[in-house]
Amino acid sequence: MIFSPKDNLSGKVAKMLGSLFKEKEAKKEAFRKYLDSSGAVDALTKVLVALYEQNDKPSSALEFIQNRLCCPSISEHEKLQAEFSDLQIRYNELLTAHQKTCKELEELKSSHASSSAMPSTKETTDDESSKDGL
């Protein structure tokens, strides 16, 4: 049996294609295992079963899936963004008020400490009167 160079070349190409196919299949299988072990397959299966079991199919299957996977719709997302912005402003206002109150408290503490370090005039007068009586 005589082999032509063409046969040898096609054999090499077939081996290369076979190894590329095996490598691609190995990557697919690794990805399948990743999705399965992370719970993604179960979550998607449950959502798709719920969609299938709906008597009245929703107008948007994608929106149904997003809602079931706890993803807010675009309008809900915008609403949450606005609420977050309002809360951020309120937080900053409260933080500023808190810092101001803390500063006032420290000033009151320091003024109270300095006034209690100096005896009052009444205490001084009482002390001098008792000394005079001796």
VMD Tcl script that builds the backbone (N, CA, C; Angstrom):
set m [mol new atoms 402]
animate dup $m
set s [atomselect $m all]
$s set {name element resname resid chain x y z} {
  {N N MET 1 A 0.840 -1.169 0.000}
  {CA C MET 1 A 0.000 0.000 0.000}
  {C C MET 1 A 0.885 1.232 0.000}
  {N N ILE 2 A 0.611 2.131 -0.868}
  {CA C ILE 2 A 1.415 3.334 -1.028}
  {C C ILE 2 A 0.614 4.508 -0.478}
  {N N PHE 3 A 1.313 5.297 0.412}
  {CA C PHE 3 A 0.679 6.485 0.993}
  {C C PHE 3 A 1.129 7.715 0.246}
  {N N SER 4 A 0.226 8.515 -0.104}
  {CA C SER 4 A 0.581 9.753 -0.774}
  {C C SER 4 A 0.764 10.846 0.269}
  {N N PRO 5 A 1.507 11.915 -0.009}
  {CA C PRO 5 A 1.675 13.025 0.926}
  {C C PRO 5 A 0.333 13.650 1.306}
  {N N LYS 6 A -0.617 13.557 0.411}
  {CA C LYS 6 A -1.924 14.113 0.688}
  {C C LYS 6 A -2.591 13.371 1.850}
  {N N ASP 7 A -2.444 12.044 1.888}
  {CA C ASP 7 A -3.014 11.244 2.968}
  {C C ASP 7 A -2.369 11.595 4.299}
  {N N ASN 8 A -1.068 11.783 4.313}
  {CA C ASN 8 A -0.338 12.128 5.534}
  {C C ASN 8 A -0.781 13.488 6.055}
  {N N LEU 9 A -0.975 14.444 5.165}
  {CA C LEU 9 A -1.415 15.785 5.548}
  {C C LEU 9 A -2.834 15.753 6.103}
  {N N SER 10 A -3.706 15.031 5.481}
  {CA C SER 10 A -5.075 14.972 5.963}
  {C C SER 10 A -5.134 14.273 7.315}
  {N N GLY 11 A -4.255 13.330 7.562}
  {CA C GLY 11 A -4.195 12.667 8.866}
  {C C GLY 11 A -3.763 13.631 9.952}
  {N N LYS 12 A -2.795 14.471 9.666}
  {CA C LYS 12 A -2.326 15.471 10.636}
  {C C LYS 12 A -3.427 16.498 10.932}
  {N N VAL 13 A -4.109 16.914 9.890}
  {CA C VAL 13 A -5.196 17.876 10.054}
  {C C VAL 13 A -6.305 17.259 10.909}
  {N N ALA 14 A -6.607 16.003 10.644}
  {CA C ALA 14 A -7.642 15.318 11.413}
  {C C ALA 14 A -7.237 15.216 12.881}
  {N N LYS 15 A -5.959 14.920 13.145}
  {CA C LYS 15 A -5.488 14.845 14.533}
  {C C LYS 15 A -5.584 16.211 15.215}
  {N N MET 16 A -5.191 17.266 14.506}
  {CA C MET 16 A -5.254 18.617 15.073}
  {C C MET 16 A -6.697 19.015 15.362}
  {N N LEU 17 A -7.577 18.718 14.421}
  {CA C LEU 17 A -8.987 19.046 14.619}
  {C C LEU 17 A -9.565 18.237 15.775}
  {N N GLY 18 A -9.145 16.995 15.866}
  {CA C GLY 18 A -9.608 16.145 16.963}
  {C C GLY 18 A -9.156 16.670 18.309}
  {N N SER 19 A -7.904 17.118 18.398}
  {CA C SER 19 A -7.410 17.645 19.676}
  {C C SER 19 A -8.075 18.979 20.009}
  {N N LEU 20 A -8.323 19.810 19.001}
  {CA C LEU 20 A -9.030 21.064 19.236}
  {C C LEU 20 A -10.460 20.804 19.706}
  {N N PHE 21 A -11.098 19.801 19.110}
  {CA C PHE 21 A -12.452 19.433 19.500}
  {C C PHE 21 A -12.466 18.950 20.944}
  {N N LYS 22 A -11.515 18.096 21.305}
  {CA C LYS 22 A -11.438 17.575 22.675}
  {C C LYS 22 A -11.190 18.710 23.674}
  {N N GLU 23 A -10.316 19.647 23.314}
  {CA C GLU 23 A -10.023 20.788 24.190}
  {C C GLU 23 A -11.261 21.655 24.387}
  {N N LYS 24 A -11.987 21.882 23.298}
  {CA C LYS 24 A -13.204 22.684 23.366}
  {C C LYS 24 A -14.254 21.981 24.218}
  {N N GLU 25 A -14.411 20.689 24.052}
  {CA C GLU 25 A -15.362 19.915 24.853}
  {C C GLU 25 A -14.975 19.923 26.328}
  {N N ALA 26 A -13.679 19.857 26.623}
  {CA C ALA 26 A -13.215 19.898 28.013}
  {C C ALA 26 A -13.556 21.243 28.656}
  {N N LYS 27 A -13.397 22.326 27.898}
  {CA C LYS 27 A -13.741 23.656 28.407}
  {C C LYS 27 A -15.243 23.760 28.668}
  {N N LYS 28 A -16.043 23.216 27.739}
  {CA C LYS 28 A -17.497 23.235 27.918}
  {C C LYS 28 A -17.889 22.470 29.175}
  {N N GLU 29 A -17.293 21.319 29.353}
  {CA C GLU 29 A -17.622 20.488 30.513}
  {C C GLU 29 A -17.206 21.171 31.814}
  {N N ALA 30 A -16.052 21.817 31.819}
  {CA C ALA 30 A -15.599 22.543 33.013}
  {C C ALA 30 A -16.575 23.676 33.332}
  {N N PHE 31 A -17.054 24.363 32.293}
  {CA C PHE 31 A -18.006 25.451 32.498}
  {C C PHE 31 A -19.329 24.911 33.021}
  {N N ARG 32 A -19.783 23.785 32.478}
  {CA C ARG 32 A -21.021 23.152 32.972}
  {C C ARG 32 A -20.894 22.811 34.453}
  {N N LYS 33 A -19.758 22.254 34.829}
  {CA C LYS 33 A -19.532 21.888 36.239}
  {C C LYS 33 A -19.536 23.141 37.119}
  {N N TYR 34 A -18.918 24.204 36.628}
  {CA C TYR 34 A -18.891 25.469 37.365}
  {C C TYR 34 A -20.310 25.994 37.595}
  {N N LEU 35 A -21.123 26.017 36.537}
  {CA C LEU 35 A -22.503 26.498 36.664}
  {C C LEU 35 A -23.308 25.616 37.615}
  {N N ASP 36 A -23.095 24.326 37.532}
  {CA C ASP 36 A -23.825 23.400 38.388}
  {C C ASP 36 A -23.407 23.548 39.847}
  {N N SER 37 A -22.113 23.625 40.109}
  {CA C SER 37 A -21.641 23.716 41.498}
  {C C SER 37 A -21.973 25.061 42.143}
  {N N SER 38 A -22.116 26.110 41.340}
  {CA C SER 38 A -22.437 27.432 41.882}
  {C C SER 38 A -23.927 27.622 42.124}
  {N N GLY 39 A -24.754 26.687 41.652}
  {CA C GLY 39 A -26.191 26.787 41.853}
  {C C GLY 39 A -26.914 27.530 40.744}
  {N N ALA 40 A -26.170 27.973 39.739}
  {CA C ALA 40 A -26.786 28.738 38.656}
  {C C ALA 40 A -27.756 27.881 37.853}
  {N N VAL 41 A -27.405 26.628 37.621}
  {CA C VAL 41 A -28.271 25.748 36.842}
  {C C VAL 41 A -29.601 25.549 37.561}
  {N N ASP 42 A -29.548 25.296 38.862}
  {CA C ASP 42 A -30.777 25.105 39.638}
  {C C ASP 42 A -31.640 26.362 39.626}
  {N N ALA 43 A -31.014 27.525 39.838}
  {CA C ALA 43 A -31.769 28.781 39.875}
  {C C ALA 43 A -32.451 29.043 38.537}
  {N N LEU 44 A -31.718 28.873 37.457}
  {CA C LEU 44 A -32.300 29.105 36.130}
  {C C LEU 44 A -33.398 28.088 35.816}
  {N N THR 45 A -33.170 26.844 36.221}
  {CA C THR 45 A -34.180 25.810 35.980}
  {C C THR 45 A -35.479 26.143 36.708}
  {N N LYS 46 A -35.377 26.568 37.962}
  {CA C LYS 46 A -36.564 26.921 38.740}
  {C C LYS 46 A -37.319 28.078 38.102}
  {N N VAL 47 A -36.592 29.074 37.635}
  {CA C VAL 47 A -37.238 30.231 37.012}
  {C C VAL 47 A -37.914 29.836 35.709}
  {N N LEU 48 A -37.240 29.018 34.914}
  {CA C LEU 48 A -37.828 28.607 33.641}
  {C C LEU 48 A -39.044 27.703 33.857}
  {N N VAL 49 A -38.998 26.850 34.868}
  {CA C VAL 49 A -40.158 26.017 35.185}
  {C C VAL 49 A -41.320 26.900 35.622}
  {N N ALA 50 A -41.041 27.915 36.461}
  {CA C ALA 50 A -42.093 28.830 36.901}
  {C C ALA 50 A -42.702 29.570 35.712}
  {N N LEU 51 A -41.876 29.975 34.771}
  {CA C LEU 51 A -42.377 30.651 33.569}
  {C C LEU 51 A -43.241 29.688 32.747}
  {N N TYR 52 A -42.792 28.471 32.612}
  {CA C TYR 52 A -43.540 27.465 31.853}
  {C C TYR 52 A -44.899 27.200 32.486}
  {N N GLU 53 A -44.959 27.197 33.816}
  {CA C GLU 53 A -46.186 26.872 34.530}
  {C C GLU 53 A -47.163 28.050 34.619}
  {N N GLN 54 A -46.781 29.218 34.170}
  {CA C GLN 54 A -47.675 30.372 34.168}
  {C C GLN 54 A -48.813 30.142 33.176}
  {N N ASN 55 A -50.040 30.265 33.670}
  {CA C ASN 55 A -51.187 30.126 32.768}
  {C C ASN 55 A -51.242 31.297 31.797}
  {N N ASP 56 A -51.103 32.506 32.349}
  {CA C ASP 56 A -51.063 33.699 31.511}
  {C C ASP 56 A -49.605 34.100 31.359}
  {N N LYS 57 A -49.066 33.840 30.207}
  {CA C LYS 57 A -47.647 34.140 29.968}
  {C C LYS 57 A -47.431 35.643 30.012}
  {N N PRO 58 A -46.373 36.084 30.694}
  {CA C PRO 58 A -46.086 37.522 30.745}
  {C C PRO 58 A -45.687 38.042 29.370}
  {N N SER 59 A -45.880 39.326 29.181}
  {CA C SER 59 A -45.543 39.923 27.883}
  {C C SER 59 A -44.036 39.904 27.641}
  {N N SER 60 A -43.269 39.970 28.715}
  {CA C SER 60 A -41.810 39.948 28.585}
  {C C SER 60 A -41.244 38.795 29.418}
  {N N ALA 61 A -40.792 37.771 28.734}
  {CA C ALA 61 A -40.193 36.636 29.433}
  {C C ALA 61 A -38.920 37.067 30.158}
  {N N LEU 62 A -38.178 37.962 29.544}
  {CA C LEU 62 A -36.940 38.426 30.153}
  {C C LEU 62 A -37.204 39.165 31.461}
  {N N GLU 63 A -38.215 40.024 31.468}
  {CA C GLU 63 A -38.563 40.751 32.686}
  {C C GLU 63 A -39.029 39.785 33.774}
  {N N PHE 64 A -39.788 38.772 33.394}
  {CA C PHE 64 A -40.230 37.753 34.348}
  {C C PHE 64 A -39.018 37.065 34.978}
  {N N ILE 65 A -38.057 36.687 34.150}
  {CA C ILE 65 A -36.850 36.008 34.643}
  {C C ILE 65 A -36.064 36.934 35.557}
  {N N GLN 66 A -35.908 38.192 35.162}
  {CA C GLN 66 A -35.180 39.153 35.988}
  {C C GLN 66 A -35.848 39.329 37.346}
  {N N ASN 67 A -37.176 39.459 37.336}
  {CA C ASN 67 A -37.897 39.633 38.603}
  {C C ASN 67 A -37.750 38.404 39.486}
  {N N ARG 68 A -37.816 37.236 38.891}
  {CA C ARG 68 A -37.688 36.009 39.671}
  {C C ARG 68 A -36.275 35.820 40.205}
  {N N LEU 69 A -35.304 36.348 39.520}
  {CA C LEU 69 A -33.912 36.253 39.983}
  {C C LEU 69 A -33.536 37.445 40.852}
  {N N CYS 70 A -34.543 38.215 41.251}
  {CA C CYS 70 A -34.365 39.365 42.148}
  {C C CYS 70 A -33.600 40.511 41.505}
  {N N CYS 71 A -33.715 40.673 40.244}
  {CA C CYS 71 A -33.105 41.813 39.561}
  {C C CYS 71 A -34.194 42.857 39.365}
  {N N PRO 72 A -33.961 44.081 39.810}
  {CA C PRO 72 A -34.995 45.099 39.616}
  {C C PRO 72 A -35.107 45.485 38.137}
  {N N SER 73 A -36.300 45.886 37.759}
  {CA C SER 73 A -36.486 46.372 36.393}
  {C C SER 73 A -35.797 47.729 36.279}
  {N N ILE 74 A -35.739 48.241 35.080}
  {CA C ILE 74 A -35.072 49.532 34.856}
  {C C ILE 74 A -35.760 50.629 35.654}
  {N N SER 75 A -37.099 50.649 35.644}
  {CA C SER 75 A -37.821 51.695 36.387}
  {C C SER 75 A -37.592 51.531 37.890}
  {N N GLU 76 A -37.580 50.289 38.372}
  {CA C GLU 76 A -37.314 50.061 39.790}
  {C C GLU 76 A -35.899 50.484 40.145}
  {N N HIS 77 A -34.970 50.209 39.236}
  {CA C HIS 77 A -33.574 50.591 39.461}
  {C C HIS 77 A -33.443 52.112 39.556}
  {N N GLU 78 A -34.102 52.820 38.654}
  {CA C GLU 78 A -34.064 54.287 38.672}
  {C C GLU 78 A -34.688 54.823 39.954}
  {N N LYS 79 A -35.782 54.211 40.382}
  {CA C LYS 79 A -36.441 54.619 41.624}
  {C C LYS 79 A -35.506 54.398 42.818}
  {N N LEU 80 A -34.840 53.256 42.837}
  {CA C LEU 80 A -33.906 52.964 43.923}
  {C C LEU 80 A -32.706 53.919 43.901}
  {N N GLN 81 A -32.240 54.272 42.707}
  {CA C GLN 81 A -31.138 55.234 42.581}
  {C C GLN 81 A -31.540 56.589 43.164}
  {N N ALA 82 A -32.763 57.043 42.847}
  {CA C ALA 82 A -33.243 58.330 43.359}
  {C C ALA 82 A -33.387 58.278 44.876}
  {N N GLU 83 A -33.924 57.176 45.387}
  {CA C GLU 83 A -34.069 57.018 46.835}
  {C C GLU 83 A -32.701 57.000 47.515}
  {N N PHE 84 A -31.750 56.314 46.894}
  {CA C PHE 84 A -30.392 56.283 47.438}
  {C C PHE 84 A -29.792 57.682 47.476}
  {N N SER 85 A -29.992 58.440 46.424}
  {CA C SER 85 A -29.467 59.807 46.360}
  {C C SER 85 A -30.073 60.671 47.465}
  {N N ASP 86 A -31.387 60.564 47.658}
  {CA C ASP 86 A -32.061 61.315 48.725}
  {C C ASP 86 A -31.528 60.916 50.096}
  {N N LEU 87 A -31.345 59.621 50.302}
  {CA C LEU 87 A -30.836 59.139 51.585}
  {C C LEU 87 A -29.386 59.585 51.818}
  {N N GLN 88 A -28.609 59.645 50.748}
  {CA C GLN 88 A -27.226 60.102 50.868}
  {C C GLN 88 A -27.191 61.565 51.306}
  {N N ILE 89 A -28.069 62.385 50.724}
  {CA C ILE 89 A -28.159 63.798 51.102}
  {C C ILE 89 A -28.573 63.914 52.564}
  {N N ARG 90 A -29.587 63.157 52.962}
  {CA C ARG 90 A -30.063 63.181 54.357}
  {C C ARG 90 A -28.967 62.725 55.315}
  {N N TYR 91 A -28.227 61.698 54.926}
  {CA C TYR 91 A -27.114 61.216 55.749}
  {C C TYR 91 A -26.068 62.314 55.943}
  {N N ASN 92 A -25.717 63.000 54.868}
  {CA C ASN 92 A -24.718 64.066 54.962}
  {C C ASN 92 A -25.205 65.192 55.869}
  {N N GLU 93 A -26.497 65.530 55.778}
  {CA C GLU 93 A -27.063 66.567 56.652}
  {C C GLU 93 A -26.987 66.139 58.113}
  {N N LEU 94 A -27.365 64.893 58.388}
  {CA C LEU 94 A -27.326 64.391 59.760}
  {C C LEU 94 A -25.893 64.308 60.285}
  {N N LEU 95 A -24.974 63.921 59.418}
  {CA C LEU 95 A -23.580 63.835 59.832}
  {C C LEU 95 A -23.037 65.217 60.182}
  {N N THR 96 A -23.372 66.212 59.386}
  {CA C THR 96 A -22.938 67.582 59.670}
  {C C THR 96 A -23.533 68.069 60.990}
  {N N ALA 97 A -24.813 67.811 61.217}
  {CA C ALA 97 A -25.459 68.211 62.473}
  {C C ALA 97 A -24.827 67.492 63.659}
  {N N HIS 98 A -24.515 66.240 63.492}
  {CA C HIS 98 A -23.881 65.460 64.555}
  {C C HIS 98 A -22.503 66.030 64.891}
  {N N GLN 99 A -21.732 66.328 63.862}
  {CA C GLN 99 A -20.399 66.889 64.087}
  {C C GLN 99 A -20.492 68.244 64.790}
  {N N LYS 100 A -21.467 69.056 64.412}
  {CA C LYS 100 A -21.657 70.364 65.044}
  {C C LYS 100 A -22.032 70.182 66.514}
  {N N THR 101 A -22.931 69.250 66.796}
  {CA C THR 101 A -23.354 68.990 68.175}
  {C C THR 101 A -22.186 68.481 69.015}
  {N N CYS 102 A -21.377 67.604 68.439}
  {CA C CYS 102 A -20.203 67.095 69.161}
  {C C CYS 102 A -19.228 68.225 69.475}
  {N N LYS 103 A -19.052 69.142 68.536}
  {CA C LYS 103 A -18.157 70.278 68.751}
  {C C LYS 103 A -18.693 71.166 69.876}
  {N N GLU 104 A -20.014 71.433 69.854}
  {CA C GLU 104 A -20.630 72.239 70.909}
  {C C GLU 104 A -20.486 71.554 72.271}
  {N N LEU 105 A -20.655 70.251 72.307}
  {CA C LEU 105 A -20.507 69.504 73.546}
  {C C LEU 105 A -19.089 69.614 74.079}
  {N N GLU 106 A -18.112 69.495 73.213}
  {CA C GLU 106 A -16.718 69.624 73.635}
  {C C GLU 106 A -16.443 71.029 74.163}
  {N N GLU 107 A -17.010 72.055 73.507}
  {CA C GLU 107 A -16.828 73.426 73.966}
  {C C GLU 107 A -17.454 73.614 75.346}
  {N N LEU 108 A -18.643 73.043 75.534}
  {CA C LEU 108 A -19.293 73.132 76.845}
  {C C LEU 108 A -18.477 72.415 77.920}
  {N N LYS 109 A -17.943 71.257 77.583}
  {CA C LYS 109 A -17.114 70.514 78.540}
  {C C LYS 109 A -15.871 71.314 78.917}
  {N N SER 110 A -15.229 71.899 77.919}
  {CA C SER 110 A -14.005 72.654 78.207}
  {C C SER 110 A -14.313 73.925 78.999}
  {N N SER 111 A -15.430 74.599 78.690}
  {CA C SER 111 A -15.770 75.795 79.456}
  {C C SER 111 A -16.183 75.423 80.874}
  {N N HIS 112 A -16.838 74.312 81.049}
  {CA C HIS 112 A -17.216 73.838 82.386}
  {C C HIS 112 A -15.965 73.447 83.181}
  {N N ALA 113 A -15.030 72.808 82.506}
  {CA C ALA 113 A -13.802 72.401 83.182}
  {C C ALA 113 A -12.981 73.621 83.596}
  {N N SER 114 A -12.923 74.631 82.744}
  {CA C SER 114 A -12.141 75.824 83.087}
  {C C SER 114 A -12.830 76.638 84.181}
  {N N SER 115 A -14.168 76.656 84.188}
  {CA C SER 115 A -14.864 77.408 85.229}
  {C C SER 115 A -14.804 76.682 86.565}
  {N N SER 116 A -14.759 75.379 86.580}
  {CA C SER 116 A -14.668 74.656 87.850}
  {C C SER 116 A -13.238 74.643 88.372}
  {N N ALA 117 A -12.262 74.923 87.538}
  {CA C ALA 117 A -10.877 75.001 87.998}
  {C C ALA 117 A -10.642 76.301 88.758}
  {N N MET 118 A -11.343 77.394 88.432}
  {CA C MET 118 A -11.238 78.672 89.132}
  {C C MET 118 A -12.331 78.720 90.189}
  {N N PRO 119 A -12.006 78.986 91.421}
  {CA C PRO 119 A -13.051 79.067 92.434}
  {C C PRO 119 A -13.937 80.276 92.180}
  {N N SER 120 A -15.183 80.133 92.500}
  {CA C SER 120 A -16.111 81.243 92.282}
  {C C SER 120 A -15.848 82.332 93.317}
  {N N THR 121 A -16.348 83.526 93.098}
  {CA C THR 121 A -16.119 84.638 94.032}
  {C C THR 121 A -16.782 84.375 95.360}
  {N N LYS 122 A -17.913 83.679 95.375}
  {CA C LYS 122 A -18.596 83.383 96.622}
  {C C LYS 122 A -17.750 82.428 97.452}
  {N N GLU 123 A -17.168 81.415 96.797}
  {CA C GLU 123 A -16.325 80.465 97.517}
  {C C GLU 123 A -15.107 81.171 98.080}
  {N N THR 124 A -14.527 82.091 97.325}
  {CA C THR 124 A -13.356 82.832 97.785}
  {C C THR 124 A -13.725 83.693 98.984}
  {N N THR 125 A -14.847 84.364 98.936}
  {CA C THR 125 A -15.291 85.208 100.037}
  {C C THR 125 A -15.546 84.378 101.264}
  {N N ASP 126 A -16.190 83.224 101.121}
  {CA C ASP 126 A -16.458 82.346 102.255}
  {C C ASP 126 A -15.161 81.844 102.859}
  {N N ASP 127 A -14.202 81.499 102.013}
  {CA C ASP 127 A -12.922 81.006 102.514}
  {C C ASP 127 A -12.195 82.113 103.277}
  {N N GLU 128 A -12.221 83.361 102.780}
  {CA C GLU 128 A -11.540 84.460 103.443}
  {C C GLU 128 A -12.229 84.778 104.771}
  {N N SER 129 A -13.568 84.680 104.835}
  {CA C SER 129 A -14.304 84.965 106.064}
  {C C SER 129 A -13.941 83.959 107.127}
  {N N SER 130 A -13.807 82.709 106.756}
  {CA C SER 130 A -13.475 81.697 107.745}
  {C C SER 130 A -12.045 81.894 108.225}
  {N N LYS 131 A -11.152 82.386 107.365}
  {CA C LYS 131 A -9.779 82.624 107.773}
  {C C LYS 131 A -9.736 83.820 108.745}
  {N N ASP 132 A -10.572 84.849 108.457}
  {CA C ASP 132 A -10.592 86.025 109.326}
  {C C ASP 132 A -11.113 85.684 110.713}
  {N N GLY 133 A -12.008 84.729 110.780}
  {CA C GLY 133 A -12.585 84.347 112.044}
  {C C GLY 133 A -11.583 83.581 112.904}
  {N N LEU 134 A -10.534 83.086 112.420}
  {CA C LEU 134 A -9.547 82.366 113.203}
  {C C LEU 134 A -8.699 83.219 114.006}
}
mol reanalyze $m
mol bondsrecalc $m
mol representation Tube
mol addrep $m
